[in-house]
Amino acid sequence: MRAPERWEAPLALARERGPVFREPSQLLAAAYLEIWPMLSLAAQGRARTVLGEAFADPATFDRFFPAWARIARTPHELAQPLPDRAGVWNRVASHYAAQADWPHWLEAHDRATRARTQEIEELLAESRARQRGGDRAGAAAAAVQAGALTRPGRAEAPLFDQAVRSRPAGAPAPALAAAARAWLEWAATLAPFAPLPLAPETLERTARGTPGLPPELVAWALAAAGDLPAAELVERRQESQWSEAWGGYLLAKAALLLDRGDPVAAAAALAPLHREWRRRPAALALRLRLARIDPTLAPRGEAEAAFAAAHRDRWEATDWRWRGSAALLELLPATSATGLTLAFDEVPAAGAVVAIQWQGEALVPRAVRPGSELDLPLEIAAAPGLLRVESLAGGRVRPGRVTLR
């Protein structure tokens, strides 16, 4: 790396005359990273431009980023030559997570989310353009790529809707399987508490076109889409039905039957509901609804007493349930409230970042430390609601007491 005049000018000339070739920029970037402390401020400015060109290649970025992260003196300097891609900002976030630098992790995560959303929208636009041009296979492939990048939540539900409905109905899409399952599991937990942001067609297509889904999740999605005969066909084929895993489906089936004016069939659907589900707010609310329609099917006094007794203004750590990496708390507030206080019983010593959703709506991610309590401003009605907490970085967290305020 000595005598830069012997290599810098030839590589710079090659870079200028052959902009489509990556090698000159890559070689210059590698050299500049080696001698960075020796460069003048003006030379460092030129070198950042070269780094930006080299980092446009994902493999080069992966190879050179650790060296650049050691050189950059500030987060602003670190970010200057980086291309605006979700994968790049995720790598930057990992860099800050290793240092437990949560404020800068949050900034990188926000940029990654915005870049990922842009990438999804570009893929959906490509899918539409290919569809107009008659390239159905290319349109479907772009839609699958877009859908696979989405994350469950109300904000991205329209994007997942577009991705699923841009594909041929019923066509399997293994590349979309992980995202599709995550969306259906998210929707199934939310459905008893709030309107779903996914179209019935999306639920049905996802259930029919995703390989490897649990049968209870397929049955739930078909029932939620309004196709009860198809849902019951899945139900009849399973020997394991009426285990705890089928609770969400039975609630969805009973609610659909009540909507269609068939309380007798709704009561029959609720009869085999697992005992663990019977105590939950959504089941208590549905049984009360049934009792008010036809007290002969569910004693009204008992249903009203059970529903009233479940109202609370505080919940403990033992009230949380786990679904994968997400902690779920089903609330039946004693009164409407303008927010709640969320404590944490377990947080890594270096801290962590948590994602929080209320009724499927994401709040801004928060950094937490051992002993943290978060005051969350929310519009809370005296009706069943769902709070979801998940660690995004730093390790496992365990939420504790929740109090209305």
C-alpha positions in Angstrom: 0.0 0.0 0.0 3.0 2.3 0.0 3.6 4.8 -2.8 -0.1 5.3 -3.6 0.9 7.3 -6.7 1.9 4.0 -8.3 -1.5 2.4 -8.0 -4.1 5.1 -7.3 -4.0 6.9 -10.6 -4.2 3.7 -12.8 -7.2 2.4 -10.7 -8.9 5.7 -10.8 -8.5 5.9 -14.5 -9.9 2.3 -14.9 -12.8 3.2 -12.7 -13.6 6.3 -14.8 -13.3 4.6 -18.2 -15.1 1.4 -17.2 -17.9 2.3 -14.9 -19.7 -0.9 -15.5 -16.8 -2.9 -14.1 -16.8 -3.3 -10.3 -13.1 -4.4 -9.8 -11.4 -0.9 -10.0 -13.8 0.5 -7.3 -13.4 -2.6 -5.2 -9.6 -2.5 -5.4 -9.5 1.2 -4.6 -11.9 0.7 -1.7 -9.7 -2.0 -0.2 -6.6 0.1 -0.6 -8.3 3.2 1.0 -9.5 1.2 4.0 -5.9 0.0 4.5 -4.4 3.5 4.6 -7.3 5.5 5.8 -5.5 7.3 8.7 -2.8 8.4 6.2 -5.4 10.1 3.9 -6.0 13.8 4.0 -9.5 15.1 4.6 -9.9 15.8 0.9 -8.7 12.4 0.0 -11.0 10.8 2.6 -13.9 12.6 0.9 -13.0 11.1 -2.5 -12.5 7.7 -0.8 -16.0 7.8 0.6 -17.4 8.2 -2.9 -15.4 5.1 -4.0 -16.6 3.2 -0.9 -20.2 4.0 -1.9 -19.7 2.6 -5.3 -18.0 -0.5 -4.0 -20.7 -1.0 -1.3 -23.4 -1.1 -4.0 -22.3 -4.7 -4.5 -23.7 -6.8 -1.6 -20.8 -9.2 -1.5 -18.3 -6.3 -1.4 -20.3 -4.6 1.4 -20.3 -7.8 3.5 -16.6 -8.2 3.1 -15.5 -4.6 3.7 -18.1 -3.3 6.2 -16.3 -4.6 9.4 -13.2 -2.6 8.4 -15.3 0.5 7.6 -17.1 0.2 10.9 -13.8 0.2 12.8 -12.6 3.3 10.9 -15.8 5.5 11.1 -15.6 7.8 14.0 -19.3 8.7 14.3 -22.6 7.1 13.3 -23.0 9.8 10.8 -19.7 9.1 9.1 -20.5 5.3 9.2 -23.7 5.9 7.3 -22.4 8.3 4.7 -21.2 5.9 2.0 -23.8 3.2 2.6 -26.4 2.3 0.0 -30.0 2.7 1.1 -30.9 -1.0 1.2 -32.7 -3.0 4.0 -29.9 -5.6 4.2 -27.3 -2.9 4.7 -29.2 -1.2 7.5 -29.9 -4.5 9.1 -26.1 -5.1 9.2 -25.6 -1.7 10.7 -28.2 -2.5 13.3 -26.3 -5.7 14.1 -23.1 -3.7 14.5 -24.8 -1.4 17.1 -26.5 -4.4 18.8 -23.1 -5.9 19.5 -22.3 -2.7 21.4 -25.7 -2.5 23.1 -26.0 0.9 21.5 -29.8 0.9 21.4 -30.4 4.5 20.3 -28.3 4.0 17.2 -29.8 0.5 16.7 -33.2 2.1 16.6 -32.1 4.6 14.0 -30.7 1.8 11.8 -33.8 -0.3 12.3 -36.0 2.6 11.2 -33.9 3.1 8.1 -34.0 -0.7 7.4 -37.8 -0.7 7.7 -38.2 2.3 5.3 -35.8 0.7 2.8 -37.6 -2.6 3.0 -41.0 -1.0 2.4 -39.6 0.8 -0.6 -38.2 -2.5 -1.9 -41.6 -4.2 -1.4 -43.3 -1.4 -3.3 -40.8 -1.6 -6.2 -41.3 -5.4 -6.5 -45.1 -4.9 -6.5 -44.8 -2.3 -9.2 -42.6 -4.7 -11.2 -45.2 -7.4 -10.7 -47.9 -5.1 -12.1 -45.8 -4.1 -15.1 -44.9 -7.7 -15.9 -48.6 -8.6 -15.6 -49.5 -5.9 -18.1 -46.8 -7.1 -20.4 -48.2 -10.7 -20.4 -45.3 -12.1 -18.3 -47.4 -14.0 -15.7 -44.6 -16.1 -14.4 -42.4 -13.0 -13.9 -45.3 -11.1 -12.3 -45.9 -14.0 -9.8 -42.2 -14.3 -8.9 -42.0 -10.6 -8.2 -45.1 -10.7 -6.0 -43.7 -13.7 -4.1 -40.5 -11.8 -3.4 -42.5 -8.8 -2.2 -44.7 -10.9 0.1 -41.8 -12.7 1.6 -40.3 -9.3 2.7 -43.4 -8.2 4.6 -43.8 -8.3 8.4 -47.1 -8.9 10.2 -48.8 -5.7 11.3 -51.5 -3.3 10.2 -49.0 -1.0 8.5 -47.8 -3.7 6.0 -51.1 -5.6 5.6 -52.0 -3.8 2.4 -48.6 -4.8 0.9 -49.1 -8.5 1.8 -52.7 -8.3 0.4 -51.3 -7.0 -2.9 -48.6 -9.6 -3.0 -50.9 -12.5 -2.4 -53.6 -11.3 -4.8 -51.1 -10.7 -7.6 -50.4 -14.4 -7.7 -52.5 -17.1 -9.4 -55.0 -18.5 -7.0 -54.1 -21.8 -5.5 -50.6 -21.9 -6.9 -48.1 -23.1 -4.2 -45.3 -20.7 -3.3 -42.7 -22.3 -1.1 -40.7 -19.1 -1.0 -43.6 -17.3 0.6 -44.3 -20.0 3.1 -42.5 -18.5 6.1 -44.1 -15.1 5.7 -47.5 -16.6 4.9 -47.5 -18.7 8.1 -46.4 -15.7 10.2 -49.2 -13.6 8.8 -51.9 -16.2 9.4 -50.6 -16.8 13.0 -50.6 -13.1 13.6 -54.1 -12.7 12.2 -55.5 -15.7 14.1 -54.4 -14.3 17.4 -55.8 -10.8 16.6 -59.1 -11.9 15.1 -61.1 -12.3 18.3 -60.2 -8.8 19.4 -60.2 -6.5 16.4 -61.1 -6.3 12.7 -58.5 -7.9 10.5 -56.7 -5.7 7.9 -56.4 -8.7 5.5 -59.1 -9.3 2.8 -61.0 -12.6 2.9 -59.5 -13.4 -0.5 -56.0 -13.0 0.9 -56.8 -15.4 3.8 -58.3 -18.0 1.5 -55.5 -17.8 -1.0 -52.8 -18.0 1.7 -54.5 -21.0 3.3 -54.8 -22.9 0.1 -51.5 -21.9 -1.5 -49.0 -22.3 1.4 -47.5 -25.7 1.9 -46.9 -27.1 5.4 -49.4 -25.1 7.4 -50.9 -26.7 10.5 -54.4 -27.9 9.7 -56.0 -25.9 12.5 -54.4 -22.7 11.0 -55.8 -23.6 7.5 -59.2 -24.3 9.0 -59.1 -21.0 10.9 -58.1 -19.0 7.7 -60.9 -20.6 5.7 -63.5 -19.9 8.4 -62.2 -16.3 8.7 -62.5 -15.9 4.9 -66.2 -17.1 5.2 -65.7 -20.5 3.5 -67.2 -22.6 6.3 -67.7 -25.8 4.2 -64.0 -25.9 3.3 -63.0 -25.2 6.9 -65.2 -28.0 8.2 -63.7 -30.4 5.6 -60.2 -29.7 7.0 -61.7 -30.1 10.5 -63.2 -33.5 9.8 -59.9 -34.9 8.4 -58.1 -34.3 11.7 -57.8 -36.8 14.6 -56.2 -34.2 16.8 -59.1 -31.7 16.7 -60.3 -30.1 19.9 -56.9 -29.9 21.3 -55.9 -26.5 22.6 -54.5 -25.6 19.2 -58.0 -25.7 17.7 -59.4 -23.0 20.0 -59.0 -20.1 17.6 -60.7 -22.0 14.8 -63.7 -23.0 17.1 -64.1 -19.3 18.1 -64.0 -18.2 14.5 -66.5 -20.8 13.5 -68.9 -20.0 16.3 -68.7 -16.2 15.6 -69.3 -16.9 11.9 -72.4 -19.0 12.7 -73.8 -16.3 15.0 -73.3 -13.7 12.3 -75.3 -16.0 9.9 -78.1 -16.4 12.4 -77.5 -20.0 13.5 -77.0 -19.9 17.3 -77.7 -23.6 17.7 -74.7 -24.5 15.4 -72.6 -21.8 17.2 -73.3 -23.4 20.5 -72.3 -26.8 19.1 -69.1 -25.3 17.8 -68.2 -23.9 21.3 -69.1 -27.1 23.1 -65.7 -28.8 22.6 -63.7 -25.7 23.2 -60.6 -26.6 25.3 -60.9 -25.6 29.0 -57.9 -23.3 28.8 -59.7 -21.3 26.1 -63.0 -21.0 28.0 -61.5 -18.6 30.5 -60.1 -16.2 27.9 -61.8 -12.8 27.3 -62.7 -13.5 23.7 -64.4 -16.8 24.6 -66.3 -15.2 27.5 -67.5 -12.4 25.2 -68.6 -14.8 22.5 -70.5 -17.0 25.1 -72.2 -13.9 26.4 -73.2 -12.9 22.9 -74.7 -16.4 22.4 -76.5 -16.2 25.8 -78.1 -12.9 24.9 -79.3 -14.3 21.6 -80.7 -17.5 23.0 -80.5 -18.1 26.8 -81.5 -21.7 26.4 -78.2 -22.4 24.7 -76.0 -20.7 27.3 -77.5 -19.5 30.7 -77.5 -15.7 30.5 -76.9 -15.1 34.2 -73.8 -17.4 34.3 -72.4 -15.8 31.1 -72.9 -12.3 32.4 -71.3 -13.1 35.8 -68.3 -14.8 34.2 -67.8 -11.9 31.8 -68.1 -9.3 34.6 -65.7 -11.2 36.9 -63.0 -11.2 34.2 -62.8 -7.4 34.0 -59.6 -6.1 35.6 -57.3 -3.1 35.8 -54.1 -5.0 36.4 -52.5 -8.2 35.0 -49.5 -10.1 36.3 -46.6 -11.8 34.6 -48.4 -15.2 34.8 -51.2 -13.9 32.6 -49.0 -13.6 29.6 -49.0 -16.5 27.0 -46.2 -17.2 24.6 -46.6 -17.9 20.9 -43.2 -18.5 19.4 -41.1 -15.5 20.4 -44.0 -13.2 21.0 -45.7 -12.7 24.4 -49.4 -12.2 24.2 -51.7 -10.6 26.9 -55.5 -10.8 26.4 -57.1 -8.0 28.4 -60.6 -7.3 29.5 -60.3 -3.8 31.0 -62.6 -2.8 33.9 -62.9 0.6 32.3 -61.8 2.6 29.4 -58.3 4.1 29.8 -55.8 6.4 28.0 -52.9 4.1 28.4 -51.1 1.5 30.4 -47.9 0.8 32.3 -45.9 -2.2 31.2 -43.2 -3.6 33.4 -40.6 -6.2 32.6 -39.6 -9.1 34.8 -36.6 -10.2 32.7 -34.3 -8.1 30.5 -30.7 -8.9 29.5 -28.2 -6.9 31.6 -27.1 -4.9 28.5 -30.7 -4.1 27.6 -32.8 -5.0 24.6 -35.3 -3.5 22.1 -38.9 -4.6 22.1 -41.7 -4.4 19.5 -45.1 -3.7 20.9 -48.5 -4.0 19.2 -51.9 -3.0 20.6 -54.8 -4.5 18.6 -52.4 -5.3 15.8 -51.1 -1.7 15.5 -47.4 -1.3 16.0 -46.0 1.2 18.4 -42.6 2.7 18.0 -40.0 0.1 19.1 -38.6 0.9 22.6 -35.3 0.2 24.3 -35.6 -1.4 27.7 -33.2 -2.0 30.6 -33.5 -4.3 33.7 -36.2 -2.9 35.9 -37.7 -0.8 33.0 -41.3 0.3 33.0 -42.9 1.7 29.9 -45.8 4.2 29.9 -47.8 3.5 26.7 -50.4 6.1 25.6 -53.2 4.1 24.1 -56.9 4.3 23.5 -58.3 1.4 25.5 -61.9 0.5 25.6 -63.7 -1.6 28.2 -63.7 -4.5 25.8 -61.4 -7.5 25.0 -58.0 -6.4 23.7 -54.7 -7.9 22.7 -51.2 -6.7 23.7 -48.2 -8.2 22.0 -44.6 -7.8 23.0 -41.6 -9.3 21.2 -37.8 -8.8 21.5 -36.2 -7.3 18.4 -32.6 -7.2 19.6 -30.5 -7.9 22.7 -32.0 -11.2 23.7 -35.1 -12.6 25.4 -37.3 -10.3 27.5 -40.2 -11.4 29.7 -42.9 -8.9 30.3 -44.5 -8.6 33.7 -47.2 -6.6 35.4 -49.5 -4.4 33.2 -51.6 -1.7 34.8 -54.2 0.6 33.3 -53.7 4.3 33.8 
